[in-house]
């Protein structure tokens, strides 16, 4: 149980860490992309402010002066497309790589076909009059390439980061679960020890009450108080027995002898013991579809499962109702179902129905002598056999409990495969 809890904590931690890492990757990529764009804009701004000496504004139309000499002395500027436009936005001259031959005054980045350029346009004034425009264009290939490399680096690092997160989370979850494991272990030992200590006095009380009843009966004295005491002692004995069984199952100390058995035989035997009790309450108890199969289980524990389910159906099914038990096989599993036409269980109560001491109808359960542990025992035993418990219920229509257990052949094949792997 605690190992499973530890793995779940580690899995949740890794999952959340993965989401955070993914979010940080996208945020980091966006920030990196934005930073490179700002850097390009700054570069365009600096060049635009320094290139004024290379433009002749004395004529009616601007033109570059001795531009080849400037390019030779400052070759970095040749990476940028430089364009001169007249007042009407007609391209006059351009230098550097091929750009987009159109004036853009408001846009900062333009895409035309396969070409994407970062753009900065400025007005050219001479003696206060507009004579044209200077437009600088810088390709975004380098920025896009660096951004892709950043994202690729984060993607390559992701498996190693997640493995590190997984190892750390498993170690931390182990430290977090250890105190809980020790506390639960102490509680389990207390329940087991208390159960053993209470078992003896409870048995003595029951025996002495029965002896006293017989003595008084011989004298013609009938004491209702003794009947109440006997009933309460019997109920206490059942609670102690259930607590001891759950403590053993939780602590994996239950020494069950798993053998290959046919569940239909166990069902028939157990149902026959309940016929009179159902008959007395005017409830029809019937056996439905019975398909023979072989499972690996403990006969006494399987009887306990079926008995608890029938007890539950008996408590919550009104007179003139029907309880049907089936045993069917499908694929590699056996399904035992107990269906009743009883009160049903509200939808909001379904998640807690297998919790210990949980009762949907507390007053009715106490009147019938229930301890609130029956369904918890059903689930614990079923899971110890490698099976699962499912429930389908509707208020006013009844409930159906499904006990699904693996077929013996499937268990045997899995054990053989495990043995083969260990041998290899």
MOUR-V893353 format. One line per field, one symbol per residue. ss: DSSP state (A for helix, B for strand, O for the rest). psi: psi as a letter, one per 20 degrees, with the letter a starting at -180 (. if undefined). burial: # if it has 24 or more other C-alpha atoms within 12 Angstrom, else .. A space follows every 10 residues. Layout:
# MOUR-V893353
ss=???
psi=???
burial=???
This chain:
# MOUR-V893353
ss=OAAAAAAAAA AAAAAAAAAA AAAAAAAAAA AAAAAAAAAA AAAAAAAAAA OAAABBOOOO OOBBOOAAAA AAAOAAAAAO BBBBBOOOOO BBBBBOOOOO OOOOOOOOBB BBOOBBBBBB BBBBBBOOBB BBBBBBBBBO AAAAAAAAAA AAAAAAAAAA AAAAAAAAAA AAAAAAAAAA AAAAAAAAAA AAAAAAAAAA AAAAAAAAAA AAAAAAAAOO OOOAAAAAAA AAAAAAAAAA AAAAAAAAAA OOOOOOOOBB BOAAAAAAAA AAAAAAAAAA OOOBBBBBBB OOOOBBBOAA AAAAAAAAAA AAAAAAOOOO OBBBBBBBBB OOBBBBBBBB OOOOOOAAAA AAOOOOOOOO OAAAAAAOOO OOOAAAAAAA AAAAOOOBBB BBBBOOOBBB BBBBBBBAAA AAAAAAAAAA AAAO
psi=ghgghghggg ggggghhggg ggghgggggg ggghghghhg ghghggghhi jhijpojhrh pqqqplhhhg hhhmihhiiq ppqpqahikp pgqqqarpbo mqpohhqipq pocjppqpqp pqqoqokjqp iaqpppppqj ggghghgghg hgghhhhggh ghgggggghh gghghhhghg ggghgggghg ggghgghhgg hghgggghgh ghggghhhjk poohhhgggg ghhgghhggg ggggghgggg jkjompopro rohhgggggg hhiighhhgh jlpooqpcpo pqrprorpgg hhhgggghhh gghhgjprqj rppppqoqqp dkqpopqopr kbhrpqhiig hjhjqpjppg ngghhhhjjq ijighhhggg gghhjjaqpq ppqppihaqp ppopqqqhhg ggghhggggg ghg.
burial=.....##.## ..##..##.. #...#...#. .##...#..# #.###.##.. ##.##.#... ####..#... ......#### ######..#. #####...## ####...### ......#### ####...... ########## ..##..#... #..#...#.. .#..##..## ..##..#... .......##. ##..##.##. .##.##..#. ..#....... .....#...# .######### ########## #......... ####.###.# #..##..#.. ..#####..# .########. ########## ########.. #########. ..######## #####..... ..##.#..## ........## ########## ########## ###....### ########.. #......... ....
